[in-house]
């Protein structure tokens, strides 16, 4: 699975079950359901912990064109859908080692969204992957725009390791540890702080108590002053370890991620974060 966060993020998700690549020239439909312990925006999280569930469908045509639609729900914030997205993209295998992908995603957020990426509703992504003899390298470039405009670059190295089979040869187990570095701009953070301050003022009206964000009682929600940061800096270092079990047309994944932020960290973003997730994919 590839998450074009961009949100998301977080946050288009173009889902591929690599172990079951279709070679018959037929279109494929992949359905996905995921849970994560927190929303990650290029390895960044806010002081508000936001676990969520997500569903996604991706239709992939033999020519490499694909269409994606998905939505997710924050489990402790609000009562409605927290984000929906529509996307389209095109990928191409130049040879057995080099692949490239371009994609566009349009996301829809409700008013007063607590997500970092809510101000950048549009995302353009270009990526390339190269399989070396011992590992795979991937380079991604994202242009996120909407209320704000931001550019992100990420480089990752990963290694797929087959651990064997469970019960029989059709049940394959593997892990794919990876290291990723992400750099980018932070214009989105100004809008995030403005919206958060507005929510805090609104929630604190007339009750004489410190403002509290919905679904996050006890969080520190004091008004924050933002100092603009427009430079292109290192955002995060991410270490991922997904464990997958695949059989026929479906795949189950348990994944963990540790993120360490760069030196230039905004005041309301945690420097270190550990994520845990579960995912299920089925391909028709």
C-alpha positions in Angstrom: 0.0 0.0 0.0 1.2 3.5 -0.8 -0.3 6.3 1.3 -0.2 9.7 -0.4 -0.7 11.6 2.6 -1.5 14.4 1.7 -2.9 14.2 3.9 -3.0 12.9 3.9 -2.2 11.7 5.3 -2.7 12.5 5.5 -4.2 12.1 3.9 -5.1 9.8 -1.8 -4.4 6.2 -1.0 -3.3 4.2 -4.0 -3.5 0.6 -2.9 -1.4 -2.2 -4.4 -1.1 -5.7 -3.2 2.4 -6.3 -4.6 2.3 -10.0 -4.0 -0.7 -10.4 -6.2 0.1 -8.2 -9.1 -2.3 -8.9 -12.0 -0.6 -10.0 -15.2 -3.7 -11.1 -17.2 -4.4 -7.6 -18.7 -7.6 -7.3 -16.6 -8.8 -4.3 -14.5 -8.5 -4.9 -10.7 -10.4 -3.4 -7.8 -8.7 -3.3 -4.4 -10.7 -2.6 -1.2 -8.9 -1.6 1.9 -9.8 -1.0 5.6 -7.3 0.4 8.0 -6.9 1.5 11.6 -4.1 3.7 13.0 -3.4 4.9 16.5 -2.8 8.5 15.3 -2.9 10.7 12.2 0.5 11.3 10.7 1.3 14.1 8.3 4.7 13.3 6.9 5.6 12.0 10.3 4.2 14.9 12.2 1.4 14.8 14.8 -0.2 17.4 17.0 -0.7 17.4 20.7 -4.2 16.1 20.1 -4.1 12.3 19.7 -6.3 11.3 16.8 -6.8 7.6 16.2 -8.9 6.8 13.1 -10.3 4.2 10.8 -10.2 4.4 7.0 -11.8 2.7 4.0 -10.6 3.0 0.5 -11.3 1.6 -3.0 -8.9 1.7 -5.9 -9.8 0.7 -9.5 -6.7 0.0 -11.6 -6.8 -0.4 -15.4 -4.4 -2.5 -17.4 -2.9 0.6 -19.1 -1.7 1.8 -15.7 -4.4 4.4 -15.0 -6.1 4.1 -11.6 -9.0 5.8 -9.7 -9.3 6.0 -5.9 -11.9 7.0 -3.4 -11.8 6.9 0.3 -12.8 8.4 3.6 -11.8 8.2 7.3 -13.3 8.8 10.6 -11.5 10.2 13.7 -12.5 8.0 16.6 -12.4 10.7 19.3 -13.3 13.9 17.5 -16.8 14.8 16.2 -19.6 12.6 15.0 -19.4 12.7 11.2 -16.9 11.7 8.5 -13.5 13.4 9.1 -12.3 13.5 5.5 -13.1 12.1 2.1 -10.9 12.0 -1.0 -11.0 11.3 -4.7 -7.9 10.7 -6.8 -6.6 9.6 -10.1 -3.1 8.5 -11.2 -1.0 6.7 -13.7 1.9 4.4 -13.0 4.4 2.8 -15.5 7.0 0.1 -15.2 10.0 1.1 -17.4 11.6 -2.2 -16.7 11.9 -4.8 -13.9 13.7 -2.3 -11.7 12.4 1.2 -12.4 8.8 2.3 -11.9 7.2 5.8 -11.9 3.9 7.2 -10.7 2.0 10.5 -11.0 -1.3 11.2 -9.1 -3.7 13.9 -8.1 -5.9 13.9 -5.0 -8.7 16.1 -4.0 -9.7 16.0 -0.3 -12.8 17.3 1.4 -12.6 18.3 5.1 -15.4 19.5 7.4 -15.3 22.9 9.0 -13.1 23.3 12.0 -11.1 20.1 11.1 -8.3 19.4 13.7 -6.0 18.0 11.0 -2.7 19.6 10.0 -3.4 19.0 6.4 -6.9 20.5 6.3 -5.7 23.7 4.6 -4.2 21.9 1.6 -7.1 20.2 -0.1 -5.3 19.4 -3.3 -2.2 17.3 -3.8 0.0 16.5 -6.9 2.4 13.7 -6.4 5.2 12.3 -8.6 7.3 9.3 -7.5 9.9 6.9 -8.7 11.1 3.6 -7.3 14.2 1.7 -8.2 15.0 -1.9 -7.1 18.6 -2.4 -6.3 20.0 -5.9 -5.8 19.5 -5.7 -2.0 16.8 -3.0 -1.4 14.4 -0.6 -3.0 14.7 3.2 -3.1 11.8 5.5 -3.6 11.7 9.3 -4.2 8.5 11.3 -3.8 7.7 14.9 -4.6 4.4 16.5 -3.5 2.9 19.8 -4.2 0.0 20.4 -1.7 -2.2 23.5 -2.3 -5.5 25.0 -1.2 -5.7 27.7 1.4 -1.9 27.3 1.6 0.8 26.0 -0.7 3.5 23.6 0.4 6.2 21.4 -1.2 7.4 18.1 0.2 10.2 15.7 -0.8 10.8 12.3 0.7 13.4 9.6 0.1 13.0 6.1 1.5 14.9 2.8 1.4 13.2 -0.5 2.1 13.9 -4.2 2.0 11.3 -6.9 1.6 12.2 -10.0 3.6 10.2 -13.2 3.1 9.8 -15.0 6.5 8.3 -18.2 5.0 4.7 -19.6 5.1 2.0 -20.3 7.6 0.1 -23.6 7.4 0.9 -24.0 3.7 2.8 -22.4 0.8 -0.2 -20.2 -0.1 0.0 -18.3 3.2 3.1 -16.1 2.9 4.6 -14.0 5.7 7.0 -11.1 5.1 8.3 -7.9 6.6 9.5 -4.8 4.8 11.6 -2.5 7.2 12.2 1.0 5.8 13.9 4.3 6.6 12.4 7.5 5.3 13.5 11.1 5.4 11.1 14.0 4.6 11.8 17.6 4.0 9.3 20.4 3.1 7.8 23.8 3.9 5.3 24.6 6.6 2.8 27.1 5.3 -0.1 24.8 6.3 0.8 25.3 10.0 -0.3 28.9 10.1 -3.8 28.0 9.0 -3.9 25.0 11.5 -3.0 27.4 14.4 -5.5 30.0 13.3 -8.3 27.4 13.1 -7.3 25.8 16.5 -7.3 29.2 18.2 -10.7 29.9 16.8 -12.0 26.5 18.1 -10.5 27.2 21.5 -12.1 30.6 21.8 -15.4 29.2 20.7 -15.3 26.3 23.1 -14.3 28.5 26.0 -17.1 31.1 25.6 -19.0 32.1 28.7 -18.2 29.1 30.9 -15.1 30.5 32.7 -13.1 27.3 31.9 -10.1 26.8 29.7 -11.3 25.8 26.2 -11.3 22.1 25.3 -11.4 20.6 21.9 -14.2 18.1 21.2 -13.2 14.5 22.0 -9.9 15.6 23.7 -10.9 16.6 27.2 -7.9 17.4 29.3 -5.7 18.5 26.4 -3.8 21.8 26.7 -5.7 24.1 24.4 -4.3 27.6 25.3 -4.1 30.1 22.5 -0.8 29.7 20.5 1.2 32.4 18.8 2.6 31.4 15.5 5.9 32.6 14.0 5.9 32.0 10.2 8.4 29.4 8.9 8.6 29.4 5.1 12.0 27.7 4.6 12.4 24.3 3.1 13.7 22.2 6.0 13.9 18.7 7.2 10.6 17.6 8.7 11.0 14.1 9.9 12.9 10.8 10.0 10.6 7.8 9.9 11.3 4.2 10.7 8.6 1.7 9.6 8.2 -2.1 10.1 5.2 -3.6 8.5 4.5 -7.4 9.0 2.2 -8.8 6.3 0.4 -12.1 5.8 -0.9 -12.7 2.2 -2.9 -15.4 0.6 -4.6 -15.5 -2.9 -6.3 -12.1 -3.3 -6.1 -10.7 0.2 -3.4 -9.3 2.5 -3.4 -8.5 6.2 -0.8 -6.1 7.7 0.3 -5.1 11.2 2.6 -2.1 11.1 4.6 0.1 13.4 6.3 3.4 12.8 8.6 5.6 14.9 9.0 9.2 13.8 11.6 11.7 14.9 11.2 15.3 13.8 13.9 17.6 12.5 15.4 20.5 14.4 12.9 23.1 13.2 9.8 21.9 15.0 6.7 24.0 15.4 5.4 24.6 19.0 2.3 22.4 18.9 3.9 19.4 17.2 5.4 16.5 19.1 9.1 15.8 18.4 8.8 12.0 18.7 5.9 9.7 18.0 5.2 6.0 17.8 2.3 4.7 15.6 0.6 1.4 15.4 -1.7 0.2 12.7 -3.8 -2.7 11.3 -4.8 -3.0 7.6 -6.8 -5.5 5.4 -6.7 -5.5 1.6 -8.8 -7.5 -0.8 -8.3 -7.5 -4.6 -10.9 -8.6 -7.1 
